[in-house]
Amino acid sequence: MAWVPPGKDCGACGLPKCRDFVKAVKKGSKTESDCPYYTTDHCAIQRQTSYSGTDVTGAKYDFIIRAFPGEPSARKFVVPFRADLVEKWDIRAGALITGRPAGPGCPLYHALRVLSANPITGVLECHTVGPLEARKEKAFDVQAYHVHAFEGIAETVIRPPTLGLRQRFLPGYCMIDLAHTALVNMVLKKKDGVHVRVEDIRIL
């Protein structure tokens, strides 16, 4: 398959695991379009077509943070629990890191492509690229990290992002559809949408 499912194991295609779906496509009993995340855009993260404003727990969220134009996901700023590893391992732009966002309390391992790395503070600016990327190349496994911030284009679902207000939001492509909370500290109206930055990320 040129396209691969996102590894959500959601069961919406009628099979319990994405790997079962891949086998079924190869046998001809399923087609790629049977996956609700199928897209002809071959970026590593597959697009979710709509958002209800209510997460998997029933909590309401105000907005989605989507990717900037031409980027695969919203920008995510993380700090490993051991920030010294950024300097010690010489993590640089282009590297792939893996780990769990244990600071905010997310239970899932993530794969992140580094856009920039600060060896003094340990802050890594990244794109979330999906778990399949970690099967294709060697990754720096930091194991656990804090999520410092998200930046991207805000898509209002209930309320728009408001500067200085702590709000619930959903990162685009969140694999477990779980609302996050954060303090909105940048809102800029641009030609491609509302640029937003949120910090102090928590899952409550």
Contacts in CASP RR format, 6 or more apart in sequence:
PFRMAT RR
TARGET T0000
AUTHOR 0000-0000-0000
METHOD contacts of the structure
MODEL  1
MAWVPPGKDCGACGLPKCRDFVKAVKKGSKTESDCPYYTTDHCAIQRQTS
YSGTDVTGAKYDFIIRAFPGEPSARKFVVPFRADLVEKWDIRAGALITGR
PAGPGCPLYHALRVLSANPITGVLECHTVGPLEARKEKAFDVQAYHVHAF
EGIAETVIRPPTLGLRQRFLPGYCMIDLAHTALVNMVLKKKDGVHVRVED
IRIL
1 22 0 8 1.000
1 25 0 8 1.000
1 26 0 8 1.000
1 32 0 8 1.000
2 42 0 8 1.000
3 32 0 8 1.000
3 38 0 8 1.000
3 39 0 8 1.000
3 40 0 8 1.000
3 42 0 8 1.000
4 18 0 8 1.000
4 22 0 8 1.000
4 132 0 8 1.000
5 13 0 8 1.000
5 18 0 8 1.000
5 21 0 8 1.000
5 22 0 8 1.000
5 35 0 8 1.000
5 37 0 8 1.000
5 38 0 8 1.000
5 46 0 8 1.000
6 18 0 8 1.000
6 37 0 8 1.000
6 45 0 8 1.000
6 46 0 8 1.000
6 130 0 8 1.000
6 132 0 8 1.000
6 173 0 8 1.000
6 175 0 8 1.000
7 18 0 8 1.000
7 131 0 8 1.000
7 132 0 8 1.000
8 18 0 8 1.000
8 37 0 8 1.000
8 175 0 8 1.000
9 16 0 8 1.000
9 17 0 8 1.000
9 18 0 8 1.000
10 36 0 8 1.000
11 17 0 8 1.000
12 35 0 8 1.000
12 36 0 8 1.000
13 21 0 8 1.000
13 30 0 8 1.000
13 34 0 8 1.000
13 35 0 8 1.000
13 36 0 8 1.000
14 34 0 8 1.000
15 21 0 8 1.000
15 24 0 8 1.000
15 30 0 8 1.000
21 30 0 8 1.000
21 34 0 8 1.000
21 35 0 8 1.000
24 30 0 8 1.000
25 31 0 8 1.000
25 32 0 8 1.000
25 34 0 8 1.000
32 38 0 8 1.000
36 49 0 8 1.000
37 46 0 8 1.000
37 47 0 8 1.000
37 48 0 8 1.000
38 46 0 8 1.000
39 46 0 8 1.000
39 47 0 8 1.000
41 47 0 8 1.000
43 72 0 8 1.000
44 72 0 8 1.000
44 129 0 8 1.000
44 130 0 8 1.000
44 132 0 8 1.000
44 133 0 8 1.000
45 72 0 8 1.000
45 73 0 8 1.000
45 128 0 8 1.000
45 129 0 8 1.000
45 130 0 8 1.000
45 173 0 8 1.000
46 173 0 8 1.000
47 173 0 8 1.000
48 172 0 8 1.000
48 173 0 8 1.000
51 64 0 8 1.000
51 155 0 8 1.000
51 157 0 8 1.000
51 170 0 8 1.000
52 157 0 8 1.000
53 60 0 8 1.000
53 61 0 8 1.000
53 157 0 8 1.000
53 158 0 8 1.000
53 170 0 8 1.000
54 60 0 8 1.000
54 61 0 8 1.000
55 61 0 8 1.000
55 170 0 8 1.000
55 177 0 8 1.000
55 178 0 8 1.000
55 179 0 8 1.000
56 176 0 8 1.000
56 177 0 8 1.000
56 178 0 8 1.000
57 178 0 8 1.000
57 179 0 8 1.000
59 168 0 8 1.000
59 179 0 8 1.000
60 158 0 8 1.000
60 168 0 8 1.000
60 179 0 8 1.000
61 157 0 8 1.000
61 158 0 8 1.000
61 167 0 8 1.000
61 168 0 8 1.000
61 169 0 8 1.000
61 170 0 8 1.000
61 179 0 8 1.000
61 180 0 8 1.000
62 156 0 8 1.000
62 157 0 8 1.000
62 158 0 8 1.000
62 159 0 8 1.000
62 160 0 8 1.000
62 161 0 8 1.000
62 167 0 8 1.000
62 168 0 8 1.000
62 169 0 8 1.000
63 154 0 8 1.000
63 155 0 8 1.000
63 156 0 8 1.000
63 157 0 8 1.000
63 158 0 8 1.000
63 159 0 8 1.000
63 160 0 8 1.000
63 161 0 8 1.000
63 167 0 8 1.000
63 169 0 8 1.000
63 170 0 8 1.000
63 196 0 8 1.000
64 154 0 8 1.000
64 155 0 8 1.000
64 157 0 8 1.000
64 169 0 8 1.000
64 170 0 8 1.000
64 171 0 8 1.000
64 172 0 8 1.000
65 74 0 8 1.000
65 150 0 8 1.000
65 151 0 8 1.000
65 152 0 8 1.000
65 153 0 8 1.000
65 154 0 8 1.000
65 155 0 8 1.000
65 169 0 8 1.000
65 170 0 8 1.000
65 171 0 8 1.000
65 172 0 8 1.000
65 196 0 8 1.000
65 198 0 8 1.000
66 74 0 8 1.000
66 152 0 8 1.000
66 153 0 8 1.000
66 154 0 8 1.000
66 155 0 8 1.000
66 172 0 8 1.000
67 73 0 8 1.000
67 74 0 8 1.000
67 127 0 8 1.000
67 152 0 8 1.000
67 153 0 8 1.000
67 172 0 8 1.000
68 74 0 8 1.000
68 75 0 8 1.000
68 151 0 8 1.000
68 152 0 8 1.000
68 153 0 8 1.000
68 192 0 8 1.000
68 195 0 8 1.000
69 153 0 8 1.000
69 192 0 8 1.000
71 127 0 8 1.000
72 113 0 8 1.000
72 127 0 8 1.000
72 128 0 8 1.000
72 129 0 8 1.000
73 127 0 8 1.000
73 128 0 8 1.000
73 129 0 8 1.000
73 171 0 8 1.000
73 172 0 8 1.000
73 173 0 8 1.000
74 127 0 8 1.000
74 128 0 8 1.000
74 150 0 8 1.000
74 151 0 8 1.000
74 152 0 8 1.000
74 153 0 8 1.000
74 171 0 8 1.000
74 172 0 8 1.000
75 115 0 8 1.000
75 125 0 8 1.000
75 126 0 8 1.000
75 127 0 8 1.000
75 150 0 8 1.000
75 151 0 8 1.000
75 152 0 8 1.000
76 112 0 8 1.000
76 125 0 8 1.000
76 126 0 8 1.000
76 127 0 8 1.000
76 128 0 8 1.000
76 147 0 8 1.000
76 149 0 8 1.000
76 150 0 8 1.000
76 171 0 8 1.000
77 123 0 8 1.000
77 124 0 8 1.000
77 125 0 8 1.000
77 126 0 8 1.000
77 147 0 8 1.000
77 148 0 8 1.000
77 149 0 8 1.000
77 150 0 8 1.000
77 151 0 8 1.000
78 101 0 8 1.000
78 112 0 8 1.000
78 123 0 8 1.000
78 124 0 8 1.000
78 126 0 8 1.000
78 145 0 8 1.000
78 146 0 8 1.000
78 147 0 8 1.000
78 148 0 8 1.000
79 121 0 8 1.000
79 122 0 8 1.000
79 123 0 8 1.000
79 124 0 8 1.000
79 145 0 8 1.000
79 146 0 8 1.000
79 148 0 8 1.000
80 86 0 8 1.000
80 122 0 8 1.000
80 124 0 8 1.000
80 142 0 8 1.000
80 143 0 8 1.000
80 144 0 8 1.000
80 145 0 8 1.000
80 146 0 8 1.000
81 102 0 8 1.000
81 142 0 8 1.000
81 143 0 8 1.000
81 144 0 8 1.000
81 145 0 8 1.000
81 146 0 8 1.000
82 142 0 8 1.000
83 121 0 8 1.000
83 122 0 8 1.000
84 122 0 8 1.000
85 91 0 8 1.000
85 140 0 8 1.000
85 142 0 8 1.000
86 117 0 8 1.000
86 118 0 8 1.000
86 119 0 8 1.000
86 122 0 8 1.000
86 124 0 8 1.000
87 119 0 8 1.000
87 120 0 8 1.000
87 122 0 8 1.000
89 140 0 8 1.000
91 97 0 8 1.000
91 114 0 8 1.000
91 117 0 8 1.000
91 124 0 8 1.000
91 140 0 8 1.000
92 114 0 8 1.000
92 117 0 8 1.000
93 114 0 8 1.000
93 115 0 8 1.000
93 116 0 8 1.000
93 117 0 8 1.000
94 113 0 8 1.000
94 114 0 8 1.000
94 115 0 8 1.000
95 113 0 8 1.000
95 114 0 8 1.000
95 117 0 8 1.000
95 139 0 8 1.000
95 140 0 8 1.000
96 111 0 8 1.000
96 112 0 8 1.000
96 113 0 8 1.000
96 114 0 8 1.000
96 129 0 8 1.000
96 133 0 8 1.000
96 134 0 8 1.000
96 137 0 8 1.000
96 138 0 8 1.000
96 139 0 8 1.000
96 140 0 8 1.000
97 111 0 8 1.000
97 112 0 8 1.000
97 114 0 8 1.000
97 124 0 8 1.000
97 126 0 8 1.000
97 139 0 8 1.000
97 140 0 8 1.000
97 141 0 8 1.000
97 142 0 8 1.000
98 109 0 8 1.000
98 110 0 8 1.000
98 111 0 8 1.000
98 112 0 8 1.000
98 134 0 8 1.000
98 139 0 8 1.000
98 140 0 8 1.000
98 141 0 8 1.000
98 142 0 8 1.000
99 109 0 8 1.000
99 110 0 8 1.000
99 112 0 8 1.000
99 141 0 8 1.000
99 142 0 8 1.000
99 143 0 8 1.000
99 144 0 8 1.000
99 145 0 8 1.000
100 106 0 8 1.000
100 107 0 8 1.000
100 108 0 8 1.000
100 109 0 8 1.000
100 110 0 8 1.000
100 143 0 8 1.000
100 144 0 8 1.000
100 145 0 8 1.000
101 108 0 8 1.000
101 110 0 8 1.000
101 145 0 8 1.000
101 146 0 8 1.000
101 147 0 8 1.000
102 144 0 8 1.000
102 145 0 8 1.000
102 146 0 8 1.000
103 144 0 8 1.000
103 145 0 8 1.000
103 146 0 8 1.000
103 147 0 8 1.000
104 146 0 8 1.000
104 147 0 8 1.000
104 180 0 8 1.000
104 201 0 8 1.000
104 202 0 8 1.000
104 203 0 8 1.000
105 202 0 8 1.000
105 203 0 8 1.000
106 176 0 8 1.000
106 178 0 8 1.000
106 203 0 8 1.000
107 176 0 8 1.000
108 175 0 8 1.000
108 176 0 8 1.000
109 131 0 8 1.000
110 128 0 8 1.000
110 130 0 8 1.000
110 131 0 8 1.000
111 128 0 8 1.000
111 129 0 8 1.000
111 130 0 8 1.000
111 131 0 8 1.000
111 132 0 8 1.000
111 133 0 8 1.000
111 134 0 8 1.000
111 139 0 8 1.000
112 124 0 8 1.000
112 126 0 8 1.000
112 127 0 8 1.000
112 128 0 8 1.000
112 129 0 8 1.000
113 126 0 8 1.000
113 127 0 8 1.000
113 129 0 8 1.000
113 133 0 8 1.000
114 124 0 8 1.000
114 125 0 8 1.000
114 126 0 8 1.000
115 125 0 8 1.000
115 126 0 8 1.000
115 127 0 8 1.000
116 124 0 8 1.000
116 125 0 8 1.000
117 123 0 8 1.000
117 124 0 8 1.000
117 125 0 8 1.000
118 124 0 8 1.000
123 148 0 8 1.000
128 171 0 8 1.000
128 173 0 8 1.000
133 139 0 8 1.000
147 201 0 8 1.000
148 199 0 8 1.000
148 201 0 8 1.000
149 182 0 8 1.000
149 197 0 8 1.000
149 198 0 8 1.000
149 199 0 8 1.000
149 201 0 8 1.000
150 169 0 8 1.000
150 171 0 8 1.000
150 182 0 8 1.000
150 197 0 8 1.000
150 198 0 8 1.000
150 201 0 8 1.000
151 186 0 8 1.000
151 195 0 8 1.000
151 196 0 8 1.000
151 197 0 8 1.000
152 195 0 8 1.000
152 196 0 8 1.000
152 197 0 8 1.000
153 192 0 8 1.000
153 193 0 8 1.000
153 194 0 8 1.000
153 195 0 8 1.000
153 196 0 8 1.000
154 160 0 8 1.000
154 161 0 8 1.000
154 169 0 8 1.000
154 187 0 8 1.000
154 193 0 8 1.000
154 194 0 8 1.000
154 195 0 8 1.000
154 196 0 8 1.000
157 170 0 8 1.000
159 167 0 8 1.000
160 187 0 8 1.000
160 194 0 8 1.000
161 167 0 8 1.000
161 169 0 8 1.000
161 184 0 8 1.000
161 187 0 8 1.000
161 194 0 8 1.000
161 196 0 8 1.000
161 198 0 8 1.000
162 184 0 8 1.000
162 187 0 8 1.000
163 184 0 8 1.000
163 185 0 8 1.000
163 186 0 8 1.000
163 187 0 8 1.000
164 183 0 8 1.000
164 184 0 8 1.000
164 185 0 8 1.000
165 183 0 8 1.000
165 184 0 8 1.000
166 181 0 8 1.000
166 182 0 8 1.000
166 183 0 8 1.000
166 184 0 8 1.000
166 200 0 8 1.000
167 181 0 8 1.000
167 182 0 8 1.000
167 184 0 8 1.000
167 198 0 8 1.000
168 179 0 8 1.000
168 180 0 8 1.000
168 181 0 8 1.000
169 179 0 8 1.000
169 180 0 8 1.000
169 181 0 8 1.000
169 182 0 8 1.000
169 198 0 8 1.000
170 177 0 8 1.000
170 178 0 8 1.000
170 179 0 8 1.000
170 180 0 8 1.000
171 180 0 8 1.000
174 180 0 8 1.000
178 203 0 8 1.000
179 203 0 8 1.000
180 201 0 8 1.000
180 202 0 8 1.000
180 203 0 8 1.000
181 201 0 8 1.000
181 202 0 8 1.000
181 203 0 8 1.000
181 204 0 8 1.000
182 198 0 8 1.000
182 199 0 8 1.000
182 200 0 8 1.000
182 201 0 8 1.000
182 202 0 8 1.000
183 198 0 8 1.000
183 199 0 8 1.000
183 200 0 8 1.000
184 196 0 8 1.000
184 197 0 8 1.000
184 198 0 8 1.000
185 197 0 8 1.000
185 198 0 8 1.000
185 199 0 8 1.000
186 195 0 8 1.000
186 196 0 8 1.000
186 197 0 8 1.000
187 194 0 8 1.000
187 195 0 8 1.000
187 196 0 8 1.000
188 194 0 8 1.000
188 195 0 8 1.000
188 196 0 8 1.000
189 195 0 8 1.000
END
